[in-house]
Amino acid sequence: MVPNGWSEVKLGDVIAHQKGFAFKSENYCHDGKRIIRISDTDRNSIHDRSPVYVSDENSVGLERYSLSEGDIILSTVGSRPHLLDSMVGKAVQIPAKDDGALLNQNLVKLSPKKKVITNNYLFSMLKKNKFNFFISTLVRGNANQVSITLNELFSYSFLLPTYEEQRKIAQILSTWDRGIATTEKLIDASKQQKKALMQQLLTGKKRLVDPETGKAFEGDWRKSKTPYESLPSDWSELALEKLSSFITKGATPTTYGFEWQEYGIPFLRSECVGKNGFKESGLNYICDDAHEAMARSKVYAGDILITITGNVGRVCRLPNKYPQANINQHIAKVTLKDENVCSDFIFHCLQDNKYQSNFERITTGQAYPQISLVQVRNTIVPLPPISEQQKIASVLTAADKEIELLEAKLAHFKQEKKALMQQLLTGKRRVSLSS
């Protein structure tokens, strides 16, 4: 049912378009005007991992392919829509940093017709699940690369409010966008602050106040066998094996004749150990009998988990909400001894980029990277006096909690905006045009 005052339109009727230019790779250079390629895009933005440019001389006469901040571009080749970062039909907006860049082939710029559809409303229509489903019905090609034609793309239909109502909707949603953007900046700043704290505290470059003496911990410097070049002389260093009661890896329950369950004992795969910590989305479940058959790889709340295949060296801890769980053969568990070691301190060390780089350096296997349990056990970590370990850990844990609170706030903002969009963009909730 079409809301009163709205109309159903096709994409091709409300936009103008410009296809990208077929730049030659031999003309790429390290400065000049940036070229925006499909490989420079992900699901929400333009990244800067491997930018290419064309000289000012070679860009003469290509003004029609120039992009401005806020322009909407869309890919016409890519993967199937379930892979959001590389999907065909992926729409992104040009950020301020790429204003003036040039559009490459296999991308098309969509420009809203004046007084018909706003840029914000157009973009919101291209980010809906309905649009992704529409694209999935069009794709052709093999499993690795599929494509769509512009004629097919432009047949996409959606509901269009009046131009004034679109502007009012955009005004309302922009309030949420500002809140989301501000919170994202706070999260980035907090992560950078924590990273700086880790570099200072975990290497002893910054010493905290000794709670017993009220003075800063002191010491000279010496060379270190850890990934850090040097450490304070009053710090020791030991291999994880010396600090742990048990280091092992898991297995697959089907090997023991057990099937997956809808609920039961949480079973962690390598997907559960994300770049930023534990990821619940990768969980499977096993029965109690399977858990007992795999007793060697039982893990308990607080145990440290390290990926040893694939994305090697990612680290997390089993959250306290799970008293116990089990793991597969792609994860090593580290159960630390209590005496003279603060598990929080060791966890923060292993999370440091220095250790990530160290694990990647000792990786074997090109097609399928991996490290052995022996290499995990031989990993050397710094060991300050226990009181300093605890002090350092408390500072870094407090930083983590601040980030967690901000991320929860961000998730709330996004969910609220999503719910509001569902109401506003379908006409279920109408806006007042009187103010």
PyMOL commands that set and color helices and strands:
alter all, ss='L'
color gray80, all
select helices_A, chain A and resi 11-14+25-27+38-40+57-59+63-65+96-98+119-126+129-136+150-153+163-201+240-243+253-256+270-272+280-282+288-293+295-297+343-351+353-361+373-377+386-424
alter helices_A, ss='H'
color red, helices_A
select strands_A, chain A and resi 7-10+15-19+28-29+33-36+52-54+72-75+77-78+91-93+102-103+107-112+140-141+146-147+157-160+221-223+230-232+236-239+244-249+265-268+273-274+277-278+284-286+298-300+304-307+315-317+324-327+331-336+380-383
alter strands_A, ss='S'
color yellow, strands_A
deselect
rebuild
show_as cartoon
